Amino acid sequence: MAQLAFRFIPQIRKDEVNERLLYAGEKFSLCALLVLQLALIAFCKDALSSYVKSGALRWWSISGNLILGVLWSLISASAVWSWYRAYCAFHDQLWLNWKERIRRINEEKP
């Protein structure tokens, strides 16, 4: 989606490029980075789960899993919120462009 938002910018005349498309592209890029962080956290949690069974490291493993679970929840909520805000900005800009095209088409009708 970030690529789509950034590729849409050259399609528009320079005077019509607004901050909304740039904002959407940046938010989609941020969302992609957050999803990569979620994958890393999931990998770490999986690696820690093998130590839960052993007695000596059980306490540290459970604490690490708890901390990683909280981080996963916070980052996933942030990723969803970022994606939602970017989608709304991108959608609003596309909707405005569509309404402008329809207005021009209606003006050209005899």
DSSP file (Angstrom, degrees, kcal/mol; ACC not computed):
  #  RESIDUE AA STRUCTURE BP1 BP2  ACC     N-H-->O    O-->H-N    N-H-->O    O-->H-N    TCO  KAPPA ALPHA  PHI   PSI    X-CA   Y-CA   Z-CA
    1    1 A M     >        0   0    0      0, 0.0     4,-2.5     0, 0.0     5,-0.2   0.000 360.0 360.0 360.0 -36.2    0.0    0.0    0.0
    2    2 A A  H  >  +     0   0    0      1,-0.2     4,-2.7     2,-0.2     5,-0.2   0.927 360.0  50.0 -62.7 -42.5    2.9    2.4    0.7
    3    3 A Q  H  > S+     0   0    0      1,-0.2     4,-2.5     2,-0.2    -1,-0.2   0.902 110.2  50.7 -61.4 -40.5    4.3    1.7   -2.8
    4    4 A L  H  > S+     0   0    0      2,-0.2     4,-1.4     1,-0.2    -1,-0.2   0.920 110.9  48.1 -63.0 -43.9    0.8    2.4   -4.2
    5    5 A A  H  X S+     0   0    0     -4,-2.5     4,-0.7     1,-0.2    -2,-0.2   0.911 115.4  44.1 -64.5 -42.3    0.5    5.7   -2.3
    6    6 A F  H  < S+     0   0    0     -4,-2.7     3,-0.5     1,-0.2    -1,-0.2   0.849 112.7  51.3 -73.3 -32.5    4.0    6.9   -3.4
    7    7 A R  H  < S+     0   0    0     -4,-2.5     4,-0.4    -5,-0.2    -1,-0.2   0.749 102.2  62.2 -74.1 -22.5    3.5    5.8   -7.0
    8    8 A F  H >< S+     0   0    0     -4,-1.4     3,-0.8    -5,-0.2     4,-0.5   0.774  88.3  73.3 -71.8 -25.9    0.3    7.7   -7.2
    9    9 A I  G >< S+     0   0    0     -4,-0.7     3,-1.6    -3,-0.5    -1,-0.2   0.909  92.6  50.1 -60.6 -47.6    2.0   11.0   -6.5
   10   10 A P  G 3  S+     0   0    0      0, 0.0    -1,-0.2     0, 0.0    -2,-0.1   0.731 100.7  66.8 -66.2 -16.9    3.7   11.4  -10.0
   11   11 A Q  G <  S+     0   0    0     -3,-0.8     2,-0.3    -4,-0.4    -2,-0.2   0.667  93.3  73.5 -73.2 -15.7    0.3   10.7  -11.7
   12   12 A I  S <  S-     0   0    0     -3,-1.6     5,-0.1    -4,-0.5     2,-0.0  -0.701  95.5 -99.9-100.8 149.2   -1.0   14.0  -10.3
   13   13 A R    >>  -     0   0    0     -2,-0.3     3,-1.9     1,-0.1     4,-0.8  -0.354  38.6-111.1 -63.0 149.5   -0.1   17.4  -11.5
   14   14 A K  G >4 S+     0   0    0      1,-0.3     3,-0.8     2,-0.2    -1,-0.1   0.834 116.7  54.1 -55.2 -37.6    2.5   19.1   -9.3
   15   15 A D  G 34 S+     0   0    0      1,-0.2    -1,-0.3     3,-0.0    -2,-0.1   0.674 107.4  52.2 -73.9 -14.1    0.1   21.7   -8.0
   16   16 A E  G <4 S+     0   0    0     -3,-1.9     2,-0.4     2,-0.1    -1,-0.2   0.536  78.3 110.5 -97.9  -7.8   -2.3   18.9   -6.8
   17   17 A V    <<  -     0   0    0     -3,-0.8     2,-0.3    -4,-0.8    -8,-0.0  -0.526  51.4-178.0 -67.3 122.8    0.2   16.9   -4.9
   18   18 A N    >>  -     0   0    0     -2,-0.4     4,-1.0     1,-0.1     3,-0.6  -0.725  41.8-105.3-121.7 174.1   -0.8   17.3   -1.3
   19   19 A E  H 3> S+     0   0    0     -2,-0.3     4,-2.9     1,-0.2     5,-0.2   0.699 107.4  75.0 -70.2 -19.9    0.4   16.2    2.0
   20   20 A R  H 3> S+     0   0    0      1,-0.2     4,-2.4     2,-0.2    -1,-0.2   0.908  97.5  45.0 -63.6 -42.1   -2.3   13.6    2.4
   21   21 A L  H <> S+     0   0    0     -3,-0.6     4,-2.4     2,-0.2    -1,-0.2   0.896 114.3  49.0 -68.4 -39.5   -0.7   11.2   -0.1
   22   22 A L  H  X S+     0   0    0     -4,-1.0     4,-2.4     2,-0.2    -2,-0.2   0.916 111.6  49.9 -64.0 -42.1    2.7   11.7    1.4
   23   23 A Y  H  X S+     0   0    0     -4,-2.9     4,-2.6     2,-0.2    -2,-0.2   0.921 110.6  49.7 -61.2 -45.0    1.2   11.1    4.9
   24   24 A A  H  X S+     0   0    0     -4,-2.4     4,-2.6     1,-0.2     5,-0.2   0.924 111.2  48.7 -62.4 -44.7   -0.5    7.9    3.7
   25   25 A G  H  X S+     0   0    0     -4,-2.4     4,-2.0     1,-0.2    -1,-0.2   0.900 112.5  48.1 -62.1 -41.2    2.7    6.6    2.1
   26   26 A E  H  X S+     0   0    0     -4,-2.4     4,-2.4     2,-0.2    -1,-0.2   0.901 112.3  48.8 -67.0 -40.2    4.7    7.3    5.3
   27   27 A K  H  X S+     0   0    0     -4,-2.6     4,-2.5     2,-0.2    -2,-0.2   0.899 110.6  50.1 -67.2 -39.6    2.1    5.6    7.5
   28   28 A F  H  X S+     0   0    0     -4,-2.6     4,-2.0     2,-0.2    -1,-0.2   0.893 111.2  50.2 -64.2 -37.6    1.9    2.5    5.3
   29   29 A S  H  X S+     0   0    0     -4,-2.0     4,-2.0     2,-0.2    -2,-0.2   0.916 110.3  49.6 -65.2 -42.5    5.7    2.3    5.4
   30   30 A L  H  X S+     0   0    0     -4,-2.4     4,-2.3     1,-0.2    -2,-0.2   0.908 108.8  53.1 -61.1 -41.8    5.6    2.6    9.2
   31   31 A C  H  X S+     0   0    0     -4,-2.5     4,-2.2     1,-0.2    -1,-0.2   0.897 106.8  52.2 -61.0 -41.0    3.0   -0.1    9.3
   32   32 A A  H  X S+     0   0    0     -4,-2.0     4,-1.8     1,-0.2    -1,-0.2   0.903 109.8  48.9 -63.0 -41.1    5.3   -2.4    7.3
   33   33 A L  H  X S+     0   0    0     -4,-2.0     4,-1.9     1,-0.2    -2,-0.2   0.884 109.8  51.9 -65.7 -38.0    8.2   -1.8    9.7
   34   34 A L  H  X S+     0   0    0     -4,-2.3     4,-2.1     1,-0.2    -2,-0.2   0.881 106.9  52.9 -65.7 -37.4    6.0   -2.5   12.7
   35   35 A V  H  X S+     0   0    0     -4,-2.2     4,-1.9     2,-0.2    -1,-0.2   0.881 107.1  52.7 -65.6 -37.1    4.8   -5.8   11.1
   36   36 A L  H  X S+     0   0    0     -4,-1.8     4,-1.9     1,-0.2    -1,-0.2   0.896 108.0  51.1 -63.4 -39.2    8.5   -6.7   10.7
   37   37 A Q  H  X S+     0   0    0     -4,-1.9     4,-2.5     1,-0.2    -2,-0.2   0.882 106.8  54.4 -63.7 -37.6    9.0   -6.0   14.3
   38   38 A L  H  X S+     0   0    0     -4,-2.1     4,-2.5     1,-0.2    -1,-0.2   0.895 106.7  51.1 -63.0 -38.9    6.1   -8.3   15.2
   39   39 A A  H  X S+     0   0    0     -4,-1.9     4,-2.1     2,-0.2    -1,-0.2   0.902 110.1  49.6 -64.7 -40.1    7.7  -11.1   13.2
   40   40 A L  H  X S+     0   0    0     -4,-1.9     4,-2.3     2,-0.2    -2,-0.2   0.911 111.3  48.6 -64.5 -42.3   10.9  -10.6   15.2
   41   41 A I  H  X S+     0   0    0     -4,-2.5     4,-2.7     2,-0.2     5,-0.2   0.908 109.7  52.1 -64.4 -41.3    9.1  -10.7   18.5
   42   42 A A  H  X S+     0   0    0     -4,-2.5     4,-2.1     1,-0.2    -1,-0.2   0.900 109.8  49.9 -62.1 -39.3    7.2  -13.8   17.4
   43   43 A F  H  X S+     0   0    0     -4,-2.1     4,-2.3     2,-0.2    -2,-0.2   0.918 111.2  48.7 -63.4 -44.0   10.5  -15.5   16.6
   44   44 A C  H  X S+     0   0    0     -4,-2.3     4,-2.3     2,-0.2    -2,-0.2   0.906 110.6  50.3 -63.6 -41.9   12.0  -14.4   20.0
   45   45 A K  H  X S+     0   0    0     -4,-2.7     4,-1.6     1,-0.2    -1,-0.2   0.898 110.6  50.1 -63.2 -38.9    8.9  -15.8   21.8
   46   46 A D  H  X S+     0   0    0     -4,-2.1     4,-0.6    -5,-0.2    -2,-0.2   0.896 110.6  49.5 -65.4 -39.9    9.2  -19.0   20.0
   47   47 A A  H >< S+     0   0    0     -4,-2.3     3,-0.7     1,-0.2     4,-0.3   0.877 112.0  48.6 -66.6 -37.1   12.9  -19.3   20.9
   48   48 A L  H >< S+     0   0    0     -4,-2.3     3,-1.6     1,-0.2     4,-0.5   0.778  95.7  72.8 -72.9 -26.0   12.1  -18.6   24.5
   49   49 A S  H >< S+     0   0    0     -4,-1.6     3,-0.7     1,-0.3     4,-0.4   0.763  87.7  62.6 -64.2 -23.3    9.4  -21.2   24.7
   50   50 A S  T << S+     0   0    0     -3,-0.7     3,-0.4    -4,-0.6    -1,-0.3   0.751 100.8  53.4 -72.3 -21.7   11.9  -24.0   24.6
   51   51 A Y  T <  S+     0   0    0     -3,-1.6     3,-0.4    -4,-0.3    -1,-0.2   0.537  85.6  83.5 -88.2  -7.2   13.4  -22.8   27.9
   52   52 A V  S <  S+     0   0    0     -3,-0.7    -1,-0.2    -4,-0.5    -2,-0.1   0.851  87.7  54.6 -64.8 -33.2   10.0  -22.8   29.7
   53   53 A K  S    S+     0   0    0     -4,-0.4    -1,-0.2    -3,-0.4     2,-0.2   0.786  90.4  86.2 -74.2 -27.7   10.3  -26.5   30.5
   54   54 A S  S    S-     0   0    0     -3,-0.4     4,-0.3    -4,-0.3    -3,-0.0  -0.515  73.6-139.5 -79.3 144.4   13.7  -26.3   32.1
   55   55 A G  S >  S+     0   0    0     -2,-0.2     3,-0.7     1,-0.2     4,-0.4   0.889  92.5  51.7 -71.9 -42.7   13.8  -25.6   35.8
   56   56 A A  T 3  S+     0   0    0      1,-0.2     4,-0.3     2,-0.1     3,-0.3   0.879 119.9  32.5 -68.6 -38.4   16.7  -23.2   36.2
   57   57 A L  T 3> S+     0   0    0     -6,-0.2     4,-2.4     1,-0.2    -1,-0.2   0.290  88.5 103.8-100.6  10.0   15.6  -20.7   33.5
   58   58 A R  H <> S+     0   0    0     -3,-0.7     4,-2.6    -4,-0.3     5,-0.2   0.917  80.5  48.6 -60.6 -45.7   11.9  -21.1   33.9
   59   59 A W  H  > S+     0   0    0     -4,-0.4     4,-2.3    -3,-0.3    -1,-0.2   0.922 114.5  45.1 -62.5 -45.7   11.4  -17.8   35.7
   60   60 A W  H  > S+     0   0    0     -4,-0.3     4,-2.7     1,-0.2    -1,-0.2   0.873 113.2  51.4 -65.9 -37.0   13.4  -15.8   33.2
   61   61 A S  H  X S+     0   0    0     -4,-2.4     4,-2.6     2,-0.2    -2,-0.2   0.914 110.9  46.6 -67.6 -42.7   11.7  -17.5   30.3
   62   62 A I  H  X S+     0   0    0     -4,-2.6     4,-2.3    -5,-0.2    -2,-0.2   0.916 114.2  48.5 -65.8 -41.7    8.2  -16.8   31.7
   63   63 A S  H  X S+     0   0    0     -4,-2.3     4,-2.6    -5,-0.2    -2,-0.2   0.922 112.3  48.9 -63.1 -43.4    9.2  -13.1   32.3
   64   64 A G  H  X S+     0   0    0     -4,-2.7     4,-2.7     1,-0.2     5,-0.2   0.907 111.3  49.5 -62.9 -41.9   10.6  -12.8   28.9
   65   65 A N  H  X S+     0   0    0     -4,-2.6     4,-2.2     2,-0.2    -1,-0.2   0.893 111.5  49.6 -63.4 -39.6    7.5  -14.3   27.3
   66   66 A L  H  X S+     0   0    0     -4,-2.3     4,-2.2     2,-0.2    -2,-0.2   0.933 112.9  45.8 -64.9 -46.1    5.3  -11.9   29.3
   67   67 A I  H  X S+     0   0    0     -4,-2.6     4,-2.6     1,-0.2    -2,-0.2   0.923 114.3  48.0 -63.7 -44.3    7.4   -8.9   28.3
   68   68 A L  H  X S+     0   0    0     -4,-2.7     4,-2.6     1,-0.2    -1,-0.2   0.856 109.8  53.7 -65.5 -33.9    7.4   -9.9   24.6
   69   69 A G  H  X S+     0   0    0     -4,-2.2     4,-2.1     2,-0.2    -1,-0.2   0.906 109.9  46.8 -65.6 -41.3    3.7  -10.6   24.7
   70   70 A V  H  X S+     0   0    0     -4,-2.2     4,-2.4     2,-0.2    -2,-0.2   0.926 113.5  48.7 -65.7 -44.6    3.0   -7.1   26.0
   71   71 A L  H  X S+     0   0    0     -4,-2.6     4,-2.9     1,-0.2     5,-0.3   0.914 109.9  52.4 -60.1 -42.3    5.4   -5.6   23.4
   72   72 A W  H  X S+     0   0    0     -4,-2.6     4,-2.5     1,-0.2     5,-0.2   0.912 110.0  48.8 -60.4 -43.0    3.6   -7.6   20.7
   73   73 A S  H  X S+     0   0    0     -4,-2.1     4,-2.1     2,-0.2    -1,-0.2   0.926 114.0  45.3 -63.2 -45.0    0.2   -6.3   21.8
   74   74 A L  H  X S+     0   0    0     -4,-2.4     4,-2.1     2,-0.2    -2,-0.2   0.919 116.0  45.1 -66.2 -43.6    1.4   -2.7   21.9
   75   75 A I  H  X S+     0   0    0     -4,-2.9     4,-2.5     2,-0.2    -2,-0.2   0.890 112.8  50.5 -70.2 -38.1    3.2   -2.9   18.5
   76   76 A S  H  X S+     0   0    0     -4,-2.5     4,-2.4    -5,-0.3    -1,-0.2   0.905 110.6  49.5 -67.2 -38.6    0.3   -4.7   16.8
   77   77 A A  H  X S+     0   0    0     -4,-2.1     4,-2.4    -5,-0.2    -2,-0.2   0.911 112.2  48.7 -63.2 -40.9   -2.1   -2.1   18.1
   78   78 A S  H  X S+     0   0    0     -4,-2.1     4,-2.6     2,-0.2    -2,-0.2   0.891 110.9  50.6 -65.3 -39.2    0.2    0.6   16.8
   79   79 A A  H  X S+     0   0    0     -4,-2.5     4,-2.6     2,-0.2    -2,-0.2   0.914 111.5  47.3 -65.4 -42.5    0.5   -1.1   13.4
   80   80 A V  H  X S+     0   0    0     -4,-2.4     4,-2.4     2,-0.2    -2,-0.2   0.924 113.9  47.4 -64.8 -43.4   -3.3   -1.5   13.1
   81   81 A W  H  X S+     0   0    0     -4,-2.4     4,-2.5     2,-0.2     5,-0.2   0.911 112.5  49.7 -64.1 -42.3   -3.8    2.2   14.0
   82   82 A S  H  X S+     0   0    0     -4,-2.6     4,-2.2     1,-0.2    -2,-0.2   0.921 111.7  48.0 -62.8 -44.3   -1.1    3.3   11.6
   83   83 A W  H  X S+     0   0    0     -4,-2.6     4,-2.7     1,-0.2    -2,-0.2   0.916 111.6  50.9 -62.6 -42.7   -2.6    1.3    8.8
   84   84 A Y  H  X S+     0   0    0     -4,-2.4     4,-2.5     2,-0.2    -2,-0.2   0.926 111.2  46.7 -62.0 -46.3   -6.1    2.6    9.5
   85   85 A R  H  X S+     0   0    0     -4,-2.5     4,-2.1     2,-0.2    -1,-0.2   0.894 114.3  48.2 -64.6 -39.4   -5.0    6.3    9.5
   86   86 A A  H  X S+     0   0    0     -4,-2.2     4,-2.7    -5,-0.2     5,-0.2   0.916 111.2  50.1 -66.8 -42.4   -3.0    5.7    6.3
   87   87 A Y  H  X S+     0   0    0     -4,-2.7     4,-3.0     1,-0.2     5,-0.2   0.920 110.6  50.0 -61.9 -43.5   -5.9    4.0    4.6
   88   88 A C  H  X S+     0   0    0     -4,-2.5     4,-2.5     2,-0.2    -1,-0.2   0.917 112.4  46.7 -62.3 -42.9   -8.3    6.8    5.6
   89   89 A A  H  X S+     0   0    0     -4,-2.1     4,-2.0     2,-0.2    -2,-0.2   0.923 115.5  45.4 -65.5 -43.8   -5.9    9.5    4.2
   90   90 A F  H  X S+     0   0    0     -4,-2.7     4,-2.4     2,-0.2    -2,-0.2   0.915 114.1  49.0 -65.5 -43.3   -5.4    7.6    1.0
   91   91 A H  H  X S+     0   0    0     -4,-3.0     4,-2.6    -5,-0.2    -2,-0.2   0.916 109.6  51.6 -62.6 -44.3   -9.1    6.9    0.6
   92   92 A D  H  X S+     0   0    0     -4,-2.5     4,-2.3    -5,-0.2    -1,-0.2   0.902 111.0  48.1 -61.2 -41.0  -10.0   10.5    1.2
   93   93 A Q  H  X S+     0   0    0     -4,-2.0     4,-2.3     2,-0.2    -1,-0.2   0.926 112.4  47.7 -67.5 -43.4   -7.6   11.8   -1.4
   94   94 A L  H  X S+     0   0    0     -4,-2.4     4,-2.4     1,-0.2    -2,-0.2   0.891 111.4  51.9 -63.4 -37.9   -8.8    9.3   -4.0
   95   95 A W  H  X S+     0   0    0     -4,-2.6     4,-2.6     2,-0.2    -2,-0.2   0.911 109.3  49.1 -64.7 -42.6  -12.4   10.2   -3.2
   96   96 A L  H  X S+     0   0    0     -4,-2.3     4,-2.1     2,-0.2    -2,-0.2   0.906 111.3  49.9 -63.3 -41.1  -11.6   13.9   -3.7
   97   97 A N  H  X S+     0   0    0     -4,-2.3     4,-2.2     2,-0.2    -2,-0.2   0.912 111.1  49.4 -63.2 -41.4   -9.9   13.1   -7.0
   98   98 A W  H  X S+     0   0    0     -4,-2.4     4,-2.4     1,-0.2    -2,-0.2   0.931 110.3  49.6 -64.0 -45.8  -12.9   11.1   -8.2
   99   99 A K  H  X S+     0   0    0     -4,-2.6     4,-2.2     1,-0.2    -1,-0.2   0.874 110.1  51.8 -62.1 -36.9  -15.4   13.8   -7.3
  100  100 A E  H  X S+     0   0    0     -4,-2.1     4,-2.2     2,-0.2    -1,-0.2   0.906 109.8  48.7 -66.3 -41.2  -13.3   16.4   -9.1
  101  101 A R  H  X S+     0   0    0     -4,-2.2     4,-2.4     2,-0.2    -2,-0.2   0.915 111.6  49.3 -64.4 -42.1  -13.2   14.2  -12.3
  102  102 A I  H  X S+     0   0    0     -4,-2.4     4,-2.5     2,-0.2    -2,-0.2   0.896 109.5  52.3 -64.3 -39.4  -17.0   13.7  -12.1
  103  103 A R  H  X S+     0   0    0     -4,-2.2     4,-1.9     2,-0.2    -1,-0.2   0.923 110.6  47.7 -62.4 -43.1  -17.5   17.4  -11.7
  104  104 A R  H  X S+     0   0    0     -4,-2.2     4,-1.5     2,-0.2    -2,-0.2   0.896 111.3  50.7 -65.0 -39.4  -15.4   18.1  -14.8
  105  105 A I  H  X S+     0   0    0     -4,-2.4     4,-0.8     1,-0.2    -2,-0.2   0.918 110.5  49.2 -63.6 -43.2  -17.3   15.5  -16.8
  106  106 A N  H  < S+     0   0    0     -4,-2.5     3,-0.3     1,-0.2    -1,-0.2   0.832 109.2  52.7 -66.7 -32.2  -20.6   17.0  -15.8
  107  107 A E  H  < S+     0   0    0     -4,-1.9    -1,-0.2     1,-0.2    -2,-0.2   0.826 105.9  54.4 -71.5 -29.8  -19.4   20.5  -16.8
  108  108 A E  H  < S+     0   0    0     -4,-1.5    -1,-0.2    -3,-0.2    -2,-0.2   0.673  84.0 104.4 -78.9 -16.8  -18.4   19.2  -20.2
  109  109 A K     <        0   0    0     -4,-0.8    -3,-0.0    -3,-0.3    -4,-0.0  -0.397 360.0 360.0 -66.4 139.6  -21.8   17.8  -21.0
  110  110 A P              0   0    0      0, 0.0    -1,-0.1     0, 0.0    -3,-0.0   0.504 360.0 360.0 -73.9 360.0  -23.8   19.9  -23.4
